[in-house]
Amino acid sequence: MFKFDHADYTANPRKYRLFKTADMATTLFANNEPDLPADTPVGLTFFADVYSAFYRKTMPVYTLHTGHQVFATALKNFVL
């Protein structure tokens, strides 16, 4: 299982712009839409590198095929 690794992201940020699919690492609870349970495969598109005050780091944000936007920490098993 390949979880988001910030050290790898820092060393290879361009790689994280190429990922096209992943699995949800955690359940995404959505208002007025179905939840996305952990381990659900999702299509994704790189959105931006964004600073997270919570993690105190810059991390990639992805737009999922559902329209949700999530930090890379919500995903695992990234695939090109």
Biotite code that builds the C-alpha atoms (Angstrom):
import biotite.structure as struc

atoms = struc.array([
    struc.Atom([0.000, 0.000, 0.000], chain_id="A", res_id=1, res_name="MET", atom_name="CA", element="C"),
    struc.Atom([1.442, 3.322, -1.077], chain_id="A", res_id=2, res_name="PHE", atom_name="CA", element="C"),
    struc.Atom([0.321, 6.125, 1.225], chain_id="A", res_id=3, res_name="LYS", atom_name="CA", element="C"),
    struc.Atom([1.230, 9.749, 0.644], chain_id="A", res_id=4, res_name="PHE", atom_name="CA", element="C"),
    struc.Atom([4.831, 10.331, 1.727], chain_id="A", res_id=5, res_name="ASP", atom_name="CA", element="C"),
    struc.Atom([5.725, 14.002, 2.167], chain_id="A", res_id=6, res_name="HIS", atom_name="CA", element="C"),
    struc.Atom([9.471, 13.313, 1.908], chain_id="A", res_id=7, res_name="ALA", atom_name="CA", element="C"),
    struc.Atom([8.937, 11.621, -1.478], chain_id="A", res_id=8, res_name="ASP", atom_name="CA", element="C"),
    struc.Atom([6.712, 14.487, -2.580], chain_id="A", res_id=9, res_name="TYR", atom_name="CA", element="C"),
    struc.Atom([9.395, 17.015, -1.603], chain_id="A", res_id=10, res_name="THR", atom_name="CA", element="C"),
    struc.Atom([12.029, 15.068, -3.554], chain_id="A", res_id=11, res_name="ALA", atom_name="CA", element="C"),
    struc.Atom([9.794, 14.377, -6.603], chain_id="A", res_id=12, res_name="ASN", atom_name="CA", element="C"),
    struc.Atom([6.978, 16.946, -6.780], chain_id="A", res_id=13, res_name="PRO", atom_name="CA", element="C"),
    struc.Atom([6.411, 16.523, -10.540], chain_id="A", res_id=14, res_name="ARG", atom_name="CA", element="C"),
    struc.Atom([5.559, 12.841, -10.081], chain_id="A", res_id=15, res_name="LYS", atom_name="CA", element="C"),
    struc.Atom([2.559, 13.841, -7.967], chain_id="A", res_id=16, res_name="TYR", atom_name="CA", element="C"),
    struc.Atom([1.151, 15.911, -10.841], chain_id="A", res_id=17, res_name="ARG", atom_name="CA", element="C"),
    struc.Atom([0.979, 12.821, -13.074], chain_id="A", res_id=18, res_name="LEU", atom_name="CA", element="C"),
    struc.Atom([-1.176, 10.505, -10.956], chain_id="A", res_id=19, res_name="PHE", atom_name="CA", element="C"),
    struc.Atom([-4.548, 9.663, -12.534], chain_id="A", res_id=20, res_name="LYS", atom_name="CA", element="C"),
    struc.Atom([-6.123, 7.211, -10.068], chain_id="A", res_id=21, res_name="THR", atom_name="CA", element="C"),
    struc.Atom([-5.877, 6.305, -6.386], chain_id="A", res_id=22, res_name="ALA", atom_name="CA", element="C"),
    struc.Atom([-7.857, 4.717, -3.574], chain_id="A", res_id=23, res_name="ASP", atom_name="CA", element="C"),
    struc.Atom([-9.418, 6.668, -0.746], chain_id="A", res_id=24, res_name="MET", atom_name="CA", element="C"),
    struc.Atom([-7.228, 6.281, 2.359], chain_id="A", res_id=25, res_name="ALA", atom_name="CA", element="C"),
    struc.Atom([-10.010, 7.572, 4.592], chain_id="A", res_id=26, res_name="THR", atom_name="CA", element="C"),
    struc.Atom([-13.763, 7.921, 4.278], chain_id="A", res_id=27, res_name="THR", atom_name="CA", element="C"),
    struc.Atom([-14.826, 11.223, 2.762], chain_id="A", res_id=28, res_name="LEU", atom_name="CA", element="C"),
    struc.Atom([-18.055, 12.388, 4.357], chain_id="A", res_id=29, res_name="PHE", atom_name="CA", element="C"),
    struc.Atom([-19.911, 14.602, 1.885], chain_id="A", res_id=30, res_name="ALA", atom_name="CA", element="C"),
    struc.Atom([-22.888, 16.885, 2.411], chain_id="A", res_id=31, res_name="ASN", atom_name="CA", element="C"),
    struc.Atom([-25.847, 16.237, 0.093], chain_id="A", res_id=32, res_name="ASN", atom_name="CA", element="C"),
    struc.Atom([-23.868, 13.578, -1.812], chain_id="A", res_id=33, res_name="GLU", atom_name="CA", element="C"),
    struc.Atom([-22.955, 9.961, -1.175], chain_id="A", res_id=34, res_name="PRO", atom_name="CA", element="C"),
    struc.Atom([-19.934, 9.402, 1.068], chain_id="A", res_id=35, res_name="ASP", atom_name="CA", element="C"),
    struc.Atom([-16.775, 7.920, -0.441], chain_id="A", res_id=36, res_name="LEU", atom_name="CA", element="C"),
    struc.Atom([-15.716, 5.035, 1.830], chain_id="A", res_id=37, res_name="PRO", atom_name="CA", element="C"),
    struc.Atom([-12.065, 4.188, 2.455], chain_id="A", res_id=38, res_name="ALA", atom_name="CA", element="C"),
    struc.Atom([-10.571, 1.912, -0.237], chain_id="A", res_id=39, res_name="ASP", atom_name="CA", element="C"),
    struc.Atom([-12.905, 3.281, -2.958], chain_id="A", res_id=40, res_name="THR", atom_name="CA", element="C"),
    struc.Atom([-11.003, 3.727, -6.244], chain_id="A", res_id=41, res_name="PRO", atom_name="CA", element="C"),
    struc.Atom([-11.243, 7.280, -7.599], chain_id="A", res_id=42, res_name="VAL", atom_name="CA", element="C"),
    struc.Atom([-10.119, 9.095, -10.718], chain_id="A", res_id=43, res_name="GLY", atom_name="CA", element="C"),
    struc.Atom([-8.210, 12.273, -9.988], chain_id="A", res_id=44, res_name="LEU", atom_name="CA", element="C"),
    struc.Atom([-6.599, 15.328, -11.530], chain_id="A", res_id=45, res_name="THR", atom_name="CA", element="C"),
    struc.Atom([-3.851, 17.399, -9.943], chain_id="A", res_id=46, res_name="PHE", atom_name="CA", element="C"),
    struc.Atom([-5.290, 20.766, -8.856], chain_id="A", res_id=47, res_name="PHE", atom_name="CA", element="C"),
    struc.Atom([-2.494, 22.674, -7.068], chain_id="A", res_id=48, res_name="ALA", atom_name="CA", element="C"),
    struc.Atom([0.227, 22.598, -4.455], chain_id="A", res_id=49, res_name="ASP", atom_name="CA", element="C"),
    struc.Atom([-1.378, 24.166, -1.374], chain_id="A", res_id=50, res_name="VAL", atom_name="CA", element="C"),
    struc.Atom([-0.038, 25.037, 2.057], chain_id="A", res_id=51, res_name="TYR", atom_name="CA", element="C"),
    struc.Atom([-1.966, 23.289, 4.840], chain_id="A", res_id=52, res_name="SER", atom_name="CA", element="C"),
    struc.Atom([-1.948, 25.150, 8.129], chain_id="A", res_id=53, res_name="ALA", atom_name="CA", element="C"),
    struc.Atom([-3.122, 21.938, 9.807], chain_id="A", res_id=54, res_name="PHE", atom_name="CA", element="C"),
    struc.Atom([-0.123, 19.894, 8.601], chain_id="A", res_id=55, res_name="TYR", atom_name="CA", element="C"),
    struc.Atom([2.173, 22.951, 8.374], chain_id="A", res_id=56, res_name="ARG", atom_name="CA", element="C"),
    struc.Atom([3.366, 21.748, 4.967], chain_id="A", res_id=57, res_name="LYS", atom_name="CA", element="C"),
    struc.Atom([2.715, 22.317, 1.293], chain_id="A", res_id=58, res_name="THR", atom_name="CA", element="C"),
    struc.Atom([0.968, 19.318, -0.261], chain_id="A", res_id=59, res_name="MET", atom_name="CA", element="C"),
    struc.Atom([-0.738, 18.448, -3.524], chain_id="A", res_id=60, res_name="PRO", atom_name="CA", element="C"),
    struc.Atom([-4.496, 18.860, -3.783], chain_id="A", res_id=61, res_name="VAL", atom_name="CA", element="C"),
    struc.Atom([-6.471, 16.742, -6.242], chain_id="A", res_id=62, res_name="TYR", atom_name="CA", element="C"),
    struc.Atom([-9.887, 17.125, -7.835], chain_id="A", res_id=63, res_name="THR", atom_name="CA", element="C"),
    struc.Atom([-11.644, 13.754, -7.744], chain_id="A", res_id=64, res_name="LEU", atom_name="CA", element="C"),
    struc.Atom([-13.914, 12.480, -10.509], chain_id="A", res_id=65, res_name="HIS", atom_name="CA", element="C"),
    struc.Atom([-16.778, 13.206, -8.101], chain_id="A", res_id=66, res_name="THR", atom_name="CA", element="C"),
    struc.Atom([-15.855, 16.905, -8.046], chain_id="A", res_id=67, res_name="GLY", atom_name="CA", element="C"),
    struc.Atom([-14.499, 16.868, -4.475], chain_id="A", res_id=68, res_name="HIS", atom_name="CA", element="C"),
    struc.Atom([-11.088, 18.328, -3.756], chain_id="A", res_id=69, res_name="GLN", atom_name="CA", element="C"),
    struc.Atom([-8.811, 16.577, -1.258], chain_id="A", res_id=70, res_name="VAL", atom_name="CA", element="C"),
    struc.Atom([-5.264, 16.767, 0.027], chain_id="A", res_id=71, res_name="PHE", atom_name="CA", element="C"),
    struc.Atom([-3.035, 13.862, -0.971], chain_id="A", res_id=72, res_name="ALA", atom_name="CA", element="C"),
    struc.Atom([-3.174, 12.568, 2.610], chain_id="A", res_id=73, res_name="THR", atom_name="CA", element="C"),
    struc.Atom([-6.768, 11.419, 1.928], chain_id="A", res_id=74, res_name="ALA", atom_name="CA", element="C"),
    struc.Atom([-5.506, 9.078, -0.821], chain_id="A", res_id=75, res_name="LEU", atom_name="CA", element="C"),
    struc.Atom([-3.359, 5.949, -1.173], chain_id="A", res_id=76, res_name="LYS", atom_name="CA", element="C"),
    struc.Atom([-2.196, 3.542, -3.884], chain_id="A", res_id=77, res_name="ASN", atom_name="CA", element="C"),
    struc.Atom([-1.521, 6.258, -6.439], chain_id="A", res_id=78, res_name="PHE", atom_name="CA", element="C"),
    struc.Atom([-1.282, 5.106, -10.075], chain_id="A", res_id=79, res_name="VAL", atom_name="CA", element="C"),
    struc.Atom([-0.035, 6.963, -13.148], chain_id="A", res_id=80, res_name="LEU", atom_name="CA", element="C"),
])
